[in-house]
Amino acid sequence: MAEVITMPRLSDTMTEGKVAKWHKKVGEKVKEGDILAEIETDKAVQDFESEVEGTLLFVGVEEGNGAAVDSVLAIIGNEGEDISGLTGGASAPSESASETKTEDKKEEKTETESETEEVSSEVPAGVEVITMPRLSDTMTEGKVAKWHKNVGDTVKEGDLLAEIETDKAVQDFESEFSGILLKQGVEEGGAAPVDTVLAIIGPEGTDVSAVGAPKAAAKSSDKPAEQKTEAKVEEKAAPVANSSSDRVAISPLAKKMAQDKGFDINTIQGSGENGRIVKKDIENYKPAEKAAASAPSAAAQVAVSFVQGEDSETPNSQVRNIIAKRLSESKFTAPHYYLMVEINMDKAIEARKEINALPDTKISFNDMIIKATAIALRKHPQVNSSWAGDKIIHRGNINIGVAVAIPDGLVVPVLKNTDQMSYTQISASVKDMAGRAKSKGLKANEMEGSTFSISNLGMFGIETFTSIINQPNSAILSVGAIIEKPIVKNGQIVVGNTMKLSLACDHRVVDGATGAQFLQTLRTYLESPLSLLV
């Protein structure tokens, strides 16, 4: 029976996809795991892998064209199978539709001819203008952390041009062009808005003094699709056993499955073309759990030397400016209130000892708190919600963000579908992302999509504190240190171990009683760890 393949949603903000390239033609055989097409989203171009086998009977979107998410992309079935009922009688994109598109393209060409001429008069032949890329949904400007090429240097396609600091991470920026670096539009350490001139590459000796003038910039912003200003962006990856220049070839589906399961893709052997990791490789993978280190501690802020009688200044990084802006917005727009509870951690301490006695297993108290929080959110979905002006959005996934301090401020890597992760998966993921956060190696998509956040200062001996909500979350849990002190138990004063939790809530979404009930459930899970298994 024929299978209808729809345009996939490959990012949270994607509403439409463009077929950059078809890897299969109508009539060709398709196997599970084969690359069907390359789909261009609002963020990147991704390989799209087939999950079904058969013959490609119908292509719903022509190469180079776009279509809405969930619209028909292709149909795969048995050779000669009648699919008229699935395509409305069409076996290929209709001639009238093609003619309409052709006419539209002609009209667009006519409308833009004069503008193109104006721009080309200022951009010499062979010269390529590279603009500041948008590397995350929330990025409005980028900072050049480091130039890897100087004016006058020869640049080859694929060379590392610069390191761009966004509001979330520092990312390598590769050139898509070859030539001489004729101009740097932004000085090292300087910042510029997205889509402004970052660099100009072209033949040696070319005069580019007029390029980047206001008129040209205006035309550039009006017709961004007509400029070849895109550059390949590769987010910094954590050091791995193989060469740092190696890139893991993996299909989008396999990558998502690996992330959901907490697998390190650098340890997986691919069975696809040229060693590419596909769906079945993830399904058959048996991870060898590595001995975990202790819970990652927060990194201290950049040290400032004290000189008696002398004031000094530290320029703000792009990350710190964005943190300041967002925390201020959260504090001043969301009506915060705080709930505190003290937890008896005696049974949690014993449970952790037993778990860590297992071979190749070591988890932290932070891992246990993350797991218990995720399960508690299942029972209290209102806490896993967001304010959206005229409505409240109840999130369908539980994605917990874990606050990690870095020298420049604070980042929040996200554990996707945390409630479905085991202790060991949580432990491995937190250690991996916390380590890469401190070396500015996190990918932008690893810091997006959180529905709840946790901040832990217990490792510094802080007993209790409150946090500012990480919007669009509606709550954040602050975790203090485990303290040994006298407690009353069965009418007797005994030595016990307690930990204080503080929950900051957005009163627009989470009422006081709802927040209190959530903390009660969380307290039950931590004081009776076996209840997590029920």
N, C-alpha and C positions, 0 to 999 in steps of 0.2 A: 504493500500500500504506500502511496506517495506521501512524503513528509514535507510539510511547508516550513521553510526556514525563514524566520523573520529577522528584520534588522535588530541586532542586539543593542542593549543599553550598556556601553562599555565604561561609562563614568557616571557619577551621581548627577552631573549637570547636563549630560548629553540628551538632546531632544531629536537630533537628526544625525545620520551618518552618511558619509560619502564613500562610494566604492573607488578607492584609489587604483586598484588593479584586481582583475579576476585572474585566479590561478587555474581555473577550470573553465572549459567551454561547454556549451550545450551539446549533449551527446557523449561526453567523456565520462569514464568511470570514476567514482569517488569512493574512497575508503575512509573508515573512521580514523580521525586523526590527521587526514590530509588538509593542507591549507586550501581553503575554498576561495578566499579573497583577502585583500588588505582593506581594512575599513578605517577611514579617517574620521576621528571624533573631534570634539572641541579642544582636545588636549594633545593628541598624538595619533600616529598611524599604527594600527595593531593588526597582527595576523588573526584571521578568523578561521578557526578549525572546525571541520565537519564532525558532528557527533553521530551521523548516520552513514550507511553505505548504500550504494546504488548508482544510478545514472543521473547526471544533471539534466533534468528535463526542461527547466525554465529558469531564466534569469529575469528577475523583477526590476532590477536597477542596472542601467547601463554603466559601463566603466566611465568614471569621471563625473557621474551624477550623484545626487543625494536623495535620501528618502527618510521619512519620519521613523522614529523608533517603533518597532512592532509591526511595521508594514512588511509586505512580502518581499524578501530578498532573493530567494531561490526556492525551487522545488526539486526534490530528489526522490526517485522511485525506480520502478522496473522499466527497462528499455521498452519503448512502444506503448507505455501505459497512458490511458486517456486522462488528462488532467484539466480538461476544459471546465469542469465544475469548480476547480480551485482557482482558475485564472479568469473566469468570466468569459470563456470562449476564446481567449487569446493564447497563442502559443509563444508569443514573443511580444516585446513592447510594440504597441500599435504604430502604424505609419503616421496616423494623424498626430499622435503624441510626439513622434520624432520630428515631424514637420513643424509642430508648434515650438518645440525646443530649438530647432534650427532657426526659426524666425526670431525667437527671443534672443538667441545668441547674436544674430545679425543686428537686431535693434540695439543690444548692449554695446556691440562693437562700434556702431555708428555714434551712439551717445558719448562714448569715451575716447573717440579718435582724437578730438581736439585737445582733451585733457592729457592724453598720452604724449601728444606732440609737445605740449608745454613742458612736461616733466623731462622727456628725453632731451629737450634742448639744454637742460641744466645737468643731466647725468651723461657724461661722455661715454662713448661706445666702449664696451668691455668692462665697464665699472659696475660693481655690485654694492648696493647700499644695505648694510645689515642693521636692523633696528633692535632695540631692547625687547627681548621676548617676554611674553606673559607665561611664567613658569608655574603659576598656581591660580586657582579661581579668585583668590582675594588679593593678588599682587597688583599694585598700581604703579610701583616704581621699583627699579632694581639698582643695586649698588655693585660697582666693579671691585670685588675684593682683591683681585690680582690679574694683571695682564700677563699672558704667557708669550705674547708677540709684541714687538715694538714697531713703531713706524719705520718703514724701510725694510723690515724683515720679509722673507719669502714665506708665504702661507700655502699649504697644500690642503686639499679636501680631506677632512677628517682630523686635521691638526687641532689641538686644544688652543683656542683663541684667548679665552679669559675664564675666570671664575666669577660667577654672578651670585650675589647674596640677595635672596628674596626675603619675604616676611617669615619664611619657615625654615629655610636651609640654604647652604651654599652649594651651587651646582656647577659642574663643568659645562662649558659652552664650546661646541666644536664648529669649525667652519665648514660650510657646504661648498665653498668656492676655492679656487686656486688663483694665486697672483701675488701682488705685493701689498702689504698693509700700508695704505696711503694716508689714513687718518684714524685717530682714536677720538670718537665723539664724546667720551666720558673719561675723565682722568681716573687713575687708580685711587680708590678710596672715595670717589665721587659717586653720586646717584643721579638717575635720570628716569623720567616717566616711561612707562611701557610705550612702545612704537616710535620713540624718538631715535635719532641716529646714534648707534653704538660704535660702528666702525665702517670704513669704506675700503674695499679691496679692488684692485684693478692692475692694469699694465704699469710698469715702472715709469716714472716721470710724468704721469697724467696729472693735469691740474684739476683738483677737486675742490677748490676754494669756494665755488658757488654752490656745491652740493650741500643740502641741508638747510638752505635758506628757507624762510617762512613759507614762501609760495609752494616750494617743492614739498615741504612737510605737510602742507594742507592737502595737496593732491594725494600724498602718500596715505594720509589717514582716511580720505574719502574712498580710495580703491585699494585697500590692503591686499586683496586677493591677486591683483595684477603685478605686484612687486615680488621679485625673487629675493626676499629678505629673510627667509626662514633659515635658521641654522639648527643643526642637530644638537639636541640637548641630552646629555647623559648625566643623570644624578649620581653623585658620589656614592659608591658602594663600600661596604665594610671590607677590610682586607680579608682575603680568603686564601686557602692553601695554594690555589693555582695562581698564575701570573695576574697582576693587577690590571693588565690590559685585556684579559680575557672577558668575554661577555657570555652570559648563560643564554643559550638559545632555548626558548620555552614558549609554548602556545599560551594565549591569554587564559583559556579555560584551565590549563594545567597550573598556571601561575596562581590563579584564584584558589584552586583546590589546595595547593601547597600552603598558601597563606592561611586559609581556613584551618588547616590541620597543623599549622605551626612547623612545617618542614623547612629545612635549609636547602634551597634549590641547588646550592653549590656542591651538595653531597649526593645528588641524584644523577644516576646515569641515564641519559636519554636514548630511546630506541628509534626515534624518528629520523627523518632525513638529516644527514650531517650531524647526528648526535643530538637532535632537537628533542626536548622533553615534551611528551604528550600526555594526554589524560591517563592512559593505561599505566604509564610509568609512576604516576602519583598513586594510583590505586594499588599497585603492586609493591610500592616502596615500604621497606621495614626500617624505620630509623633506629640507629644505635644511640641510645640516650647517653649524652655526655655528662660527666660529673659536673654538677652546677656549682658555681661559686656562690658566695653569700649575696644577699639582695643588693642591688645596685644602690649606692648612696648618692646623694645629691652632690653636684659639683659646686665648688666655691666660686664666687664671683671673681673677676680678674683682680689680682692683688694691686693695691695702690700704695706707693711708698709715701711715708709721712715725713715731711721736712718742716721743722719748726719755723713758724712765721711765714711760710710760703703757701699760697693757695695754688691749686693745680686744677686742670680740666681734663676730662676724658671724653672725646667725641662719641656720641651715641652711635651704635651700630644700627643697621636697618632693622634687625631683629628686636632690639630694645625699643626703638621708636614704635614699632607695631605693637609690642607687648603693652607699652604705656597707653597707647591709644585704645586698645581693646579692653584692657582691664578697667580703664576709666569709663568707657562706654557701658560695660557690664555693671559696674558699681553704681553709676548714676542713672541707669535706665531700668535695671531690675531691682525691685524691692526685696532686698536680702533679709532673711531672718535665720537664726541659728538654733540648732538643737544639739544638746550634749548628752552622752551616755557613757557610763563606765562599765567595761566588760571584764569578767573574770576569765583570765586566759589559761588557767591551770590545765584544763582538758585539751585546749589547743596545743599547749606545749608538749603534752604527752603524745598527742596524735602526730605532731610533727616529728618527734623522735622516732616513732614507729615507722612513719613513711620514709624518713631518711635512712632507716636501717635496711631498706630494700636495696638491692644491687644497683649501682650507677644512678642513684636517685638522691637529690638534695634540693629541697624547696625551702623558701623563706617564709616568715610570717606574712610578709607583704603578699606573696603568692596566694596564701590561704585567705587573706582579706579580700583580694581581687575576686577569687572564685566565689566566696560567700556572698559578696556584693552582687555579682552577676546573677546568682540564683535568686537572691532576694528581689532583684529588679523584675524577675519573671512574675513574682506574686504581687508586685506593686507597679504596674506599667505606667501609672500616672507620673511616677518619679522619672521614668524613662521617656519623657515627653519634652516638647519645645514650644515656646510661645511664638506665634506667627501673626501678631497683630489682631486680626479678627477671628482667629481660630487657634486651637491647640493641636499640634501634630503629635500623635502617639507613634513612636518609632517601632518598626517591625523587627529590628535587630538590636541586640544588646552589645554595643561597642564601647568598651571602657578605655578612656584615656588616662594614662599614667604620667603625672607631672614629673619631668626630669629637669633639674637645674643644670645649666651650662654657663660657661664664663660670660656669655653675652646676655643671659637672662633665663628664660624658661621655655621649654618646648613640651608638647604633650603628644607623644607617640600613642597610636591607638591599636588596641587588641580587638580585631574584628570578630564578632560572634563569640564573645568571651564565655558566655554561658555554656557553649558546646566544647570548650577546651578543657583538657585535663590539667592537673597541677603541674606536671612536667612540661606540658606545652606552654602554659602560662609562664613558668619559670624561664624556659629557654627563650621565649619571645621577648620578655621584659629585659633580660640581660643583653640580648642581641641589640634591641632597639635603643636601650639606654646607652650602651657602649658606642653605638654609631651616632647617637645624638650628640655626645660629647666631642666627637671628632668631626661633627658637621657632615655626617654621611647618611643622614636619613633622607628617604625619598619623600617628595611632597605628598603623595597619596597615602603615606604611612602616618600622616598627621591630620588626616581629614576623616570626617564621619563619626566622631565620638558622640555618644548619647548620654554619657555620665563620666565624671572624672574623679580621680583619687590623688591626693597629695599626702606624702608621708615624710614627716620630719622626725620620726621616732629615733632614727639612727644618730641624731644629734642630741638626744636626751630631752627633747622638747616634750613635755607632758600633754599639753593641750594648746591648740591654736585654731584660728578660723581662716578660711580661704575665700577668695573672690571667685564667683561662678564663671566657668569657662563656657561662654555662650557659643552656640545656641543651646547648650545643656541647661537644665533647670535645677541642677543640684551638683554639689561637689562634696566629697567626704574627706575630712582632714584626720589623719591618723597620728596619734602620739606614741610615746615610748611605752614599753612594757615595764612597769615598776613593781618591785617586790616590796610589800608593805603589810602591816597587820590588817586583817579583815575579820568580820564577824561571820562565822559559819556554824550553823546548827547551834546558835546560842553561845558559841565559844570564840575567843579571840585567837586566830591562827595566822600564820604567815601565808600570804597569797600573792598572786601575780595579776595585776590589773592593767588595763589599757583604756585610755579615753579616746572616744571618737566624737568628732564635731561634724554636723551636717548643715551646710549652708544651702538654703532653698530659695527659689524665686517664687514669691507669694502669689504671683499671677497664675502660676501653674500648679504649684504644690501647696495645698493647705496645711496648716499646722498638724492636724490630726493625721493626715496622710503621711507626712514626713515622720511623725512619731511612730506610726505603725510600721513603716519601713525599717526604722532603727530597731524596733522590737524584734522583727523577723531576723535582721542581721545579727542582733545580739544572740538570739537562739542558735543560729548556725555556728557562731564562733564559740559559744559556751558549750555547745553539744555538737561537735564536728560530725558525728555519725548521722545527725539529722539531715545533712546534705545528701545522704544516700537514699533518703525516703522519697 
